[in-house]
Amino acid sequence: MKAVVVRTLGGPEVLEWTEWPEPVVAPGEVLIRVKATSVNFADIKARYGQYHGVGEPPFIPGLDAAGVVEAVGSGVTHVEPGTRVVAFPRGGSYAEWVVAPHDLVYPLPETLDWVTAAGIPTVGFTAYQLLAEVARLTPGESVLVHAAAGGVGTTAVQIARLLGAKTIVGTVGDDAKRAVVEDVGADAVINYRHTPFVEAIQEMTQGRGVDVILDAVGGRVSEDSLKCLAPFGRLVHFGSASGEVGQIRVSDLHASCRSVLGYSLGTARQAKPQSIRPAADQVLKWVGEGALRVIVSRRYPLSEAADAHRWMESRQSVGKIILDVSL
């Protein structure tokens, strides 16, 4: 089969389109012919050797895939050959064929096309778990989503609304991304390069702050987020895109009843795969019904994964970038 392989850590140029042995399905696994896969920031970090759970080269990058089940190992009963699915494969997803553990394979609504389907798993399931399960968002609360024009961001804004959030604010670093965040339902968008988000949030909320903050940036953004977190609020940290370490003082927490929480989809996949299924069921239902949109900004042939990575690293991308095996 053809696959994108990382043999040496480095920039996008290390992504090699080459022949690779086809995976063999084992008991408890599902063999899938890939139709499309998505590019995630974790793939960039993996290429540089900075993502947990990825071993030394050579390896195939990629977290999620959409495709058709070709074969199942013994003990697999919830899907069969011919079932349309999304999955988190073992051993990467930038390939024509993948195998995935049965408990990380999810049947698709028949109405979904492959590009939409490929854009769902990592960002959709993550956004739902961040809001519904980690932050425990309740109707009427307010939400601040950092990096709101990205894949998780554009999805989280919509899911926050579906869960009953009253006010949703997003941050962006470029005015060109503002319209995207407004289009998915944010009540306000802050360009943090022009306006400090802490000041903007405090003005919007008359000094109270917001109830839930989603932070995948880390560093100073995490520190400043606590300054505009309301009493009983929850700051959910799920990534460190800035590469910086934020410092949180415990003295800022107990008297205000505020919480700082962490989440990693990668850890959940490895340690508690069964915990993802409720999120998958709800998110796929919403997308199938048209209640939740997957924002796809660019689509590349799988063979051009290096160009897709360059575009993501340019920081100009919005929503999801898809690698389409059919192109």
C-alpha positions in Angstrom: 0.0 0.0 0.0 1.0 3.7 -0.3 1.5 5.7 2.9 3.0 8.9 4.2 6.0 8.0 6.3 8.3 9.9 8.7 11.8 8.4 8.6 13.6 11.4 10.1 12.2 14.0 12.4 12.0 17.5 11.0 10.0 19.9 8.9 7.3 19.1 6.3 9.9 17.9 3.8 10.5 14.7 5.9 7.0 13.4 5.0 7.6 10.7 2.4 5.0 9.3 0.1 6.1 5.7 -0.3 5.3 2.0 -0.3 4.6 0.5 3.2 3.6 -3.0 4.3 -0.2 -3.5 4.5 -1.4 -3.9 8.1 -2.7 -7.3 9.2 -5.9 -7.4 11.3 -5.5 -9.2 14.7 -8.1 -10.4 17.2 -10.2 -7.4 18.5 -9.1 -5.2 15.6 -10.8 -3.8 12.5 -9.1 -3.5 9.0 -10.3 -0.3 7.2 -9.8 0.9 3.7 -9.2 4.7 4.2 -11.2 7.2 2.2 -10.0 10.3 4.0 -8.0 11.4 7.0 -7.4 14.7 8.7 -4.4 16.9 9.7 -4.2 17.7 13.4 -1.7 19.8 15.3 -0.6 16.7 17.0 0.7 15.4 13.6 3.0 18.5 13.4 4.3 17.8 16.9 4.8 14.1 16.1 6.9 15.0 13.1 9.2 17.0 15.3 9.3 14.3 18.0 7.2 16.3 20.5 4.0 14.3 20.7 3.5 11.7 23.5 2.7 8.2 22.4 4.6 8.3 19.1 7.8 6.2 19.0 11.0 6.8 17.1 10.9 6.9 13.2 10.0 5.4 10.9 6.3 5.9 11.6 3.1 6.9 9.8 1.6 10.1 11.3 -2.1 10.8 11.7 -4.7 10.3 14.5 -8.0 9.6 12.8 -9.5 8.1 9.6 -12.8 7.6 7.8 -13.3 4.6 5.6 -14.9 1.2 4.9 -14.5 -1.9 7.0 -12.8 -4.6 5.0 -12.3 -7.3 7.6 -12.7 -7.8 11.4 -10.7 -9.8 13.8 -12.2 -12.4 16.2 -14.3 -10.9 18.9 -15.5 -7.8 16.9 -19.3 -7.7 16.7 -20.4 -4.1 16.3 -19.1 -3.6 12.8 -18.7 -5.9 9.8 -17.2 -5.7 6.3 -18.9 -2.9 4.4 -19.7 -0.7 7.4 -18.8 2.9 7.0 -16.8 4.1 10.0 -14.5 6.6 11.6 -11.7 5.4 13.8 -8.5 6.1 15.7 -6.1 3.6 14.0 -3.1 1.9 15.6 0.0 3.0 13.9 -1.1 6.2 12.1 -3.8 7.2 9.6 -1.9 8.7 6.6 -2.2 5.5 4.6 -4.5 3.6 2.2 -5.2 0.9 4.8 -5.2 1.0 8.6 -6.1 -1.2 11.5 -7.8 0.1 14.6 -8.8 -1.4 18.0 -12.5 -2.3 17.9 -13.3 0.0 20.8 -12.0 3.0 18.8 -14.1 2.3 15.7 -17.5 4.1 15.3 -20.2 3.5 12.6 -21.2 6.5 10.6 -24.6 7.9 9.7 -25.2 7.1 6.1 -25.8 10.7 5.1 -22.2 11.8 5.8 -19.6 12.3 3.0 -16.1 11.2 3.5 -14.5 14.6 3.8 -17.0 15.6 6.5 -16.6 12.3 8.3 -12.8 12.6 8.4 -13.0 16.0 10.0 -15.1 14.8 13.0 -13.2 12.4 15.3 -10.3 14.3 16.9 -11.9 17.7 17.1 -15.5 16.7 17.6 -15.0 14.1 20.3 -12.5 16.3 22.0 -14.7 19.4 22.0 -17.7 17.5 23.4 -15.7 15.9 26.2 -14.0 19.2 27.1 -17.4 20.9 27.5 -19.8 18.2 28.6 -17.7 15.9 30.6 -14.6 17.8 31.9 -16.0 21.3 32.3 -19.6 20.1 33.0 -21.1 23.0 31.2 -24.6 23.8 32.2 -27.3 25.8 30.4 -27.0 29.5 30.8 -23.2 29.6 31.4 -20.6 31.6 29.5 -17.7 30.1 27.6 -14.4 31.5 26.3 -12.7 29.4 23.5 -9.1 30.2 22.7 -7.9 29.6 19.1 -11.5 29.6 18.1 -10.9 29.5 14.4 -9.2 26.1 14.5 -10.7 22.7 14.3 -11.5 22.2 17.9 -12.4 25.9 18.3 -15.0 26.0 15.5 -16.5 22.8 16.8 -16.4 23.8 20.4 -18.3 27.1 19.7 -21.1 25.1 18.1 -21.2 22.4 20.8 -21.3 25.0 23.6 -24.4 26.4 22.0 -26.0 23.0 21.6 -25.3 22.4 25.3 -27.1 25.6 26.2 -24.3 28.2 26.7 -25.8 31.7 26.9 -22.7 33.6 25.9 -19.8 32.3 23.8 -16.6 34.3 23.1 -13.7 33.3 20.9 -10.2 34.5 20.5 -8.2 34.8 17.3 -4.9 36.2 16.3 -5.9 37.5 12.8 -8.9 39.6 11.8 -9.3 37.4 8.7 -10.4 34.6 11.0 -13.1 36.6 12.8 -15.8 35.9 10.3 -15.3 32.1 10.6 -15.8 32.2 14.3 -18.8 34.5 14.0 -20.3 32.2 11.4 -20.3 29.2 13.7 -22.1 31.1 16.4 -19.8 33.1 18.7 -21.4 36.1 20.3 -18.1 38.0 20.3 -14.7 37.5 18.8 -11.5 39.1 20.3 -8.3 39.6 18.3 -5.8 39.2 21.1 -3.1 40.9 19.1 -5.1 44.1 19.2 -7.0 43.8 22.4 -5.9 42.0 25.6 -8.6 39.3 26.1 -8.6 39.7 29.9 -9.6 43.3 29.6 -12.2 42.6 26.9 -13.8 39.7 29.0 -13.9 41.8 32.1 -15.6 44.6 30.3 -18.2 42.3 28.6 -19.0 40.6 31.9 -18.9 43.7 34.2 -15.9 42.2 36.0 -17.4 38.8 36.8 -15.5 36.7 34.2 -16.7 33.7 32.2 -17.7 30.3 33.6 -15.7 28.0 31.3 -12.5 28.6 29.4 -11.0 26.1 26.8 -7.2 26.6 26.5 -4.9 24.6 24.2 -2.3 27.4 24.0 -0.7 27.2 27.5 1.9 29.6 28.9 0.9 33.2 29.4 -2.5 32.5 27.9 -3.2 30.0 30.7 -2.0 32.4 33.4 -4.1 35.3 32.0 -7.2 33.1 31.6 -7.4 32.6 35.3 -7.7 36.4 35.6 -11.0 36.4 33.8 -12.5 33.1 35.2 -15.6 33.6 37.2 -16.2 32.2 40.7 -16.9 28.5 40.4 -15.5 28.7 36.9 -13.5 25.9 35.2 -10.3 26.4 33.1 -9.8 23.4 30.9 -6.2 23.0 29.6 -5.9 20.5 26.7 -2.7 21.4 24.9 0.4 23.6 24.8 0.6 25.0 21.3 2.7 27.9 22.5 5.4 25.6 23.8 5.4 27.5 27.0 4.7 26.4 30.6 2.1 28.4 32.5 2.3 28.9 36.3 -0.9 28.6 38.3 -1.0 29.6 42.0 -3.2 27.4 44.1 -4.0 30.4 46.3 -6.1 31.7 43.3 -8.4 28.7 43.4 -9.8 27.7 46.8 -11.5 30.9 48.0 -13.1 31.4 44.6 -14.1 27.8 44.1 -12.5 27.8 40.7 -10.9 24.8 39.0 -8.1 24.1 36.6 -8.6 20.8 34.7 -6.7 18.8 32.2 -7.6 16.6 29.3 -5.9 14.7 26.5 -7.7 12.7 23.9 -4.5 10.7 23.3 -4.4 9.6 26.9 -8.1 8.8 26.9 -7.7 6.7 23.7 -4.9 4.7 25.4 -6.1 4.4 29.0 -9.9 4.6 28.8 -11.0 4.0 25.1 -14.5 3.2 26.3 -14.9 6.7 27.7 -14.9 8.2 24.2 -18.0 6.3 22.8 -20.7 8.5 24.5 -19.0 11.6 22.9 -18.8 9.8 19.6 -22.4 8.8 19.6 -23.7 12.3 20.4 -21.3 14.2 18.0 -22.0 11.8 15.1 -25.8 12.2 15.7 -25.5 16.0 15.7 -23.5 16.0 12.5 -25.8 13.5 10.8 -28.8 15.7 11.7 -27.1 18.9 10.5 -27.1 20.4 14.0 -23.3 20.5 14.0 -21.1 21.5 11.1 -17.6 20.4 10.3 -15.6 23.4 9.0 -13.2 22.2 6.3 -11.0 24.9 4.8 -8.7 22.9 2.5 -8.5 19.4 1.0 -5.3 17.8 -0.3 -4.4 14.5 -1.9 -2.9 12.1 0.7 0.3 12.2 -1.4 0.6 16.0 -0.7 0.6 15.8 3.1 3.7 17.9 3.2 1.9 20.8 1.6 -1.0 20.3 4.1 1.4 20.5 7.0 3.0 23.6 5.6 -0.4 25.3 5.4 -1.2 24.3 9.0 2.1 25.6 10.3 1.6 28.9 8.5 -1.1 29.7 11.1 -3.4 30.8 8.3 -5.6 27.8 8.3 -9.1 27.6 9.8 -11.2 24.7 10.7 -10.0 21.3 9.4 -7.5 20.3 6.7 -8.4 17.0 5.0 -6.2 14.5 3.2 -8.4 12.8 0.6 -7.3 9.3 -0.6 -9.5 9.6 -3.7 -7.7 12.7 -5.1 
